[in-house]
Amino acid sequence: MSETREPSVNGALGSVRQLEGALEATSATRAASEARLEEARANASRLLAAARDDAAAAAAERRRVVLGAAEDDAAEISRQGEESAARVLADARPGSAAVVEAALALILPAASASEA
């Protein structure tokens, strides 16, 4: 009876060894897949960080350009305001002088009459 059992035991051992081999191969494949997945995640993380840095740099450049244009506009508005103020002042000076002379003429005769 031992002869009939030996082939079935050998067959069972062979099947177990085959299953162990398949499990080891699956485990090795899974470990390799997990390593590739971890590498892909690290690459994606680096790419995302680089994209964020690029976006921040582009936004800073846009802000710099907009602020530069705003400063130029403000300087032009200020220049135009100064020109307008100078014209108004130039136009007002002759009128102011006439008003001052008229006021003095009203005050001075009154002062001379009160002294008399």
C-alpha positions as CSV (number, residue, x, y, z in Angstrom):
1,M,0.0,0.0,0.0
2,S,2.9,2.3,0.5
3,E,3.7,2.2,-3.1
4,T,0.3,3.7,-4.0
5,R,0.6,6.4,-1.4
6,E,4.1,7.5,-2.5
7,P,3.1,8.7,-5.9
8,S,0.1,10.6,-4.4
9,V,2.4,12.1,-1.7
10,N,5.0,13.1,-4.3
11,G,2.2,14.6,-6.4
12,A,0.9,16.6,-3.5
13,L,4.4,17.8,-2.5
14,G,4.9,18.8,-6.1
15,S,1.6,20.7,-6.2
16,V,2.5,22.4,-2.9
17,R,5.9,23.4,-4.3
18,Q,4.3,24.7,-7.5
19,L,1.8,26.8,-5.4
20,E,4.7,28.1,-3.3
21,G,6.6,29.1,-6.4
22,A,3.5,30.8,-7.8
23,L,3.0,32.7,-4.6
24,E,6.6,33.8,-4.5
25,A,6.4,34.9,-8.2
26,T,3.2,36.8,-7.3
27,S,4.8,38.4,-4.3
28,A,7.8,39.4,-6.3
29,T,5.6,40.9,-9.0
30,R,3.5,42.7,-6.4
31,A,6.7,44.1,-4.7
32,A,8.0,45.3,-8.1
33,S,4.6,46.9,-8.9
34,E,4.5,48.6,-5.6
35,A,8.0,50.0,-6.1
36,R,7.1,51.3,-9.6
37,L,3.9,52.8,-8.1
38,E,5.9,54.5,-5.4
39,E,8.4,55.8,-8.0
40,A,5.5,57.1,-10.1
41,R,4.0,58.9,-7.1
42,A,7.3,60.5,-6.3
43,N,7.7,61.7,-9.9
44,A,4.1,63.0,-9.9
45,S,4.8,64.8,-6.7
46,R,8.0,66.4,-8.2
47,L,6.1,67.4,-11.3
48,L,3.3,68.9,-9.2
49,A,5.7,70.9,-7.1
50,A,7.5,72.2,-10.2
51,A,4.1,73.2,-11.8
52,R,3.2,75.0,-8.6
53,D,6.5,76.8,-8.6
54,D,6.1,77.8,-12.3
55,A,2.6,79.1,-11.6
56,A,3.8,81.1,-8.7
57,A,6.6,82.6,-10.7
58,A,4.2,83.4,-13.6
59,A,1.8,85.1,-11.2
60,A,4.6,87.1,-9.6
61,E,5.7,88.2,-13.1
62,R,2.1,89.3,-14.0
63,R,1.8,91.2,-10.8
64,R,5.2,92.9,-11.5
65,V,4.1,93.9,-15.0
66,V,0.7,95.2,-13.8
67,L,2.3,97.2,-10.9
68,G,4.8,98.7,-13.3
69,A,2.0,99.8,-15.7
70,A,0.1,101.2,-12.7
71,E,3.1,103.2,-11.6
72,D,3.6,104.5,-15.1
73,D,-0.1,105.5,-15.3
74,A,0.2,107.2,-11.9
75,A,3.3,109.2,-12.9
76,E,1.5,110.3,-16.1
77,I,-1.6,111.4,-14.2
78,S,0.5,113.3,-11.7
79,R,2.4,115.0,-14.5
80,Q,-0.8,116.0,-16.1
81,G,-2.2,117.3,-12.8
82,E,0.9,119.4,-12.2
83,E,0.6,120.9,-15.7
84,S,-3.1,121.7,-15.1
85,A,-2.3,123.2,-11.6
86,A,0.5,125.4,-13.1
87,R,-1.9,126.7,-15.8
88,V,-4.6,127.5,-13.3
89,L,-2.1,129.2,-11.0
90,A,-0.7,131.2,-14.0
91,D,-4.3,132.2,-15.0
92,A,-5.2,133.2,-11.4
93,R,-2.1,135.4,-10.6
94,P,-3.2,138.4,-12.7
95,G,-6.7,138.2,-11.3
96,S,-5.4,137.9,-7.7
97,A,-3.2,140.9,-8.2
98,A,-6.1,143.0,-9.3
99,V,-8.2,141.8,-6.4
100,V,-5.4,142.7,-3.9
101,E,-5.0,146.1,-5.5
102,A,-8.8,146.8,-5.3
103,A,-8.9,145.7,-1.7
104,L,-5.9,147.9,-0.9
105,A,-7.6,150.8,-2.6
106,L,-10.7,150.3,-0.5
107,I,-8.7,149.9,2.7
108,L,-6.1,152.6,2.2
109,P,-8.4,155.5,1.6
110,A,-10.4,154.5,4.6
111,A,-7.2,154.5,6.7
112,S,-6.2,158.0,5.4
113,A,-9.7,159.3,6.1
114,S,-9.7,157.9,9.6
115,E,-6.3,159.6,10.3
116,A,-7.6,163.0,9.3
